[in-house]
Amino acid sequence: MENKLIPLEFKNQRIMTTEILSEQFRTERRRITENFNRNSDRFTEGKHYVLLQGEELKQFKSNYAECVSANINKLYLWTDRGAARHAKILDTDEAWDVYESLEENYFNPIQKQLSPMDQLRLQYQVLENHETEIKEVKGEVKHLKDNMPLFNIDCDELQKEVKKIGVEALGGKDSVAYKDKSIRTKVYTDIQHQVKRQFDVRSYKAIKRSQLEIAKDIIKNYLLPYALKNEIEAINNQLAMEEVACTRK
């Protein structure tokens, strides 16, 4: 591959134009550009690519006239890591095979000329770069997980917590208020409404997974509205008064 490609460098870094990159990946140039535009947040200028404009572009055209169109006013140059990111987005066996060949024969050909110690240093640097990539991927996965809606099992967990706190608010399962389906439903519904109101959602499933523990705390710290509290106390106290009356008879 290195015999077919003219080595391009910018500031002592081996790079590749979009046109050449698309040819190597056997895809259309338009697809490389579209993938970049759709995933621009996954590319960092200076690390994955270099954008040339103005005087820098003019100088680059002068150095590599046979590889760059004279009519363009800006040019994206892809680094080793940028090519790797494009291979990842394309996600085909062929793209990864091409990238591995580019990495060995185009982006890092100097390794063949290095001493064993220098090769070790370079390999260590590559490992560090890969470790950075892994951390970035883990960060992306964590961000995705945190922003996912609650799973059904999470919703069931919240509902169990609602019933637990609701039973306590009603005075326990042996209380008259708990046995009154109308009052019991009113309490459960009020707790549910408070949770949804706090997150401004209509369903538990709209709550993010990263907010699950916050939702649990809201339920645990639930306080009955004054009117509902009085209603429950009145119902439970009425039974107590009736029991006292029966005892006196």
N, C-alpha and C positions, 0 to 999 in steps of 0.2 A: 504493500500500500504506500509506503513512503516513496517508492520510485514513481508512482503515478501522481502524487500530490506535490505541488510547489509549497515548500514551507513558508508560512506567513507568520510574522512576529510583530508585536506592538509592545514597546517598552520592555524588550527582552522576554516577552511572554509569548509562547506559541498559541496562536489563535486560528479561527476558521470563520469564513463568511457564511451567511445564511444559505447562499446558493450552493457552495461546496458542501456544507453540512447536509442539505437536503439530497444532494447527489449521492453522498456516502450512505445515507439512511434509506436510499431508494424510495424517496417520497417527493411530493411536490413542494416547491419553495413556499407556496401559499400555506400549506399545512403547518410548516415550521412557524411561520409568522402568526397564524391563527392560534396555534397552541401557546405561543408566548403571550399573545394578547389576552387569552382566556385565563392564563395562569401567571399573570405578571407579578402577583404577590409572592410567588414561589421563586422568583428570580431577583438577585441582588446585583445592582450595577457595581462593577469592579471585582466581583467574585465570580459571577456566572457569565457576565458579558461586559463589553465596552461599547459605548455609543460614541461614534465619531461624527463630528460636525465641524464646520468652519475650517480653520487653518489646519487642525489635526487631520481632518478628512482629506484636504488638499494635498498634504504631505504624503499621506498613505497612498493616495491615488498615484502620486508621482513615483513612489517606490514599487508599487504593484499594479501598474497600469494594465497588465495583461489579465489580471484577476478581478478588477473592479470596473464597473461601468462609469463612464465619464459624466453621465447625466444626473446621478443621484446627489441629493443634498444632505443625506445622513446615512450612516452605515453601522449595522450591528455586527460586532465581532464576538464570537463565542469562545470561551475558555474551555479547558478540560472539564471543569465542573459544570459549565453551561451545557456542554455536549452530553454529559452524563444525565443532567436534568431532563434534556429533551428525549433521551433514550428511555428514561423512566416514564415520561408522559406518553410516548408512543407505545411503550410496554409490549413489544413483540420480541420473540427470540432473536429474530434477524437484527433488530435495532441494538440489542445488547451485545450480540456477536460483533457487529460493526464497531460499537463503541470500545469494546475490549481491544480490538485490533488498532483502533485509532489511539487509544491510550498508550499502548505499548510502542507503536511504530511511528506515531505522528507527534502526539503531545509530549511524550517523555522519551525521545530517542537517545538523549544524552546519557541515560542510565547505562547503556551498553559500554560507554567509554569511561565510566567511573571506576575508581578503586573499590574493593570490597567494603571498606569502611564507609566511603562516600555513598555507596549503594544502600548500606544499612541506614545511614542518615536519611536518605531520600525515601526509603521505605517507611521509616518512622514518621516522616512528614506526611506521606500518603495516608498512613493509618490515622494520624491526627485529623486529617481532612475528612476521612471517612467517619471518624468518631463525631465530628461536628455535624456531618450530614445525618447520622443516626439520631443525634440529639434534636436536630431540626424536625426529623420525621416524628420522633416521640412527642415533641411539642405540638405538632400538627394533630397527631392522634389524640392527645390529651384535650386539646381545644375542641376537637370534634366530639369526644365523649362528653365533655362538660356541657356542650351546647345541644346535646341530643335531648329529646323529650323523655319523660319518665316512661319506663317499661311498665307492662301490666303488673309485674310483681312488685314494683315500687308503688304503684297506685293502690294495690291490695294492702301493702304495708301501711300506707297513710290511712286507709279506711279502718284498719284494725286499731290504729292509734286514736282515730276519731271516736270509735265505739268505746274504747277504754276510758278516755277522758269524759265522754258523754255519760257513761255509767256512774262515774264518780260525781259528776255534776248533778245527776238525778238522785243521788243518795244511796247508790248501790242497787244490786239486782233485786233485793228484797223490798225495796221501797215502792210505795203506791205510784209515785211519779214514773218510775221505770216501767211498771206494769201497764201504765196508761200509754197505749201506742201513739196517740196523738201528741202527747207531751214529749215522749221519747223521740219521735220523728222530728219534732220541732227543734230539739236540742242538737241532734245529729246534723240537721240541715243548717243550723246557725253556725256550727263549727266549720262545716264544709264551706259555707259562704265566706266566712272570715278568711280562710286560707286562700280561696280563689280571689277574694277582694284584694288581699295583700299583693298578689302577683298579677292582678288585673287579667285574669284568664277565666274561661268558662268551663274548663275541664282540667283535671289533674294532669292529663297527658300533655298539656301545653306548658307545664312547669319544666324547667331544665333540670337535668340530672345533677348539675352542680349545686342546685338549690334544694335538693331533697332534705338535707339536714336542717336547713332553715325552716322548711315547711313543717318538719317534725317539731321543732321548737315552738313554732306558732301554735300548733295544736296543744302541746304540753302546757303552754302558758295561757291557754284560753280561759276567759272569764265570762260567766253568764251575763247577759244584759240584765239590768235592774228589774225590768218588768217580768222577764222569764224566771229570774231567780225567785222573785216574790211568789209567782204562780206555783213553782215547784215546792217552795216552803209551805205554802198554804195547803196544798194537797197532802203533803207528808204530815203536817201538823194536825190536819183534820182527822187522820186515822189515829194519831196518838190521843187526841181528845176523845174520840169515840171509844177507844180502848179503856181510857180512864173512867168514862161514864159507865161502861159495862162492868168494870171492877167494883164501882160504888154500889151498883144494884145488887 
